[in-house]
């Protein structure tokens, strides 16, 4: 160990005795009655000492006023260096600062808020920019342009690639736009996997709702299919009574609102009536003769003395 290191560990005597100078400087920087008792000192180097005083200010429990004094070489006058408020060993400190991009949670974005996306976001990758060289059989390739110019020299004003209204069907831009990739950036494979894991955790087969469901969403009539590679494992729920209404759900998810879980029974049909009141039965005014009594006229009954 060098002599300079040994000297720096030992506080300078004159600087260590300048407690009153350090207290006066701390009281000048702080509010009245905030500077407490002397809490020790530490050597910062040759003829440089820092004095600590307790801080009695509310909200700064465990903090200390640090006053650094120094003395020039061969000088007997101690001068003030700086006064700061520093946390002590038992100080109450704020949590470590975390960037906003790491503090952001789902649902924090409100109306009017802007969420910038990092240029190196792993969830995204460059989409179609139009700078790629088209394939040889493309309608806008150089070979096809020369062929079209030779065949349509008297019809068009130039090759299709130079026309103001270039044909869009069959071009790379048209195909990219049809596939939904004519954007500056599209989802990368990593972004697809992250989204799939997030949706699987929220509305997947391992949720309590899916475990108690009578059937999976893959056979539900309320499931709306989605395109792309994610459509092989996910869809959108369109049942307003389902807890996943309007959400992206796994095909293995399920709930009690399955379209085929419990089919409503048909309303009961009334039994046919015993008496048919919709039909008229004819009844004669005189009943038909019946029994063993012969049918006689009025004249015959008068001869027998019957009235």
Beta strands, then each sheet from edge to edge (+ up, - down):
strand 1: 35-45
strand 2: 48-55
strand 3: 63-71
strand 4: 78-87
strand 5: 124-126
strand 6: 185-187
strand 7: 223-225
strand 8: 234-237
strand 9: 248-250
sheet 1: 1+ 2- 3+ 4-
sheet 2: 5+ 6-
sheet 3: 7+ 8- 9+
end
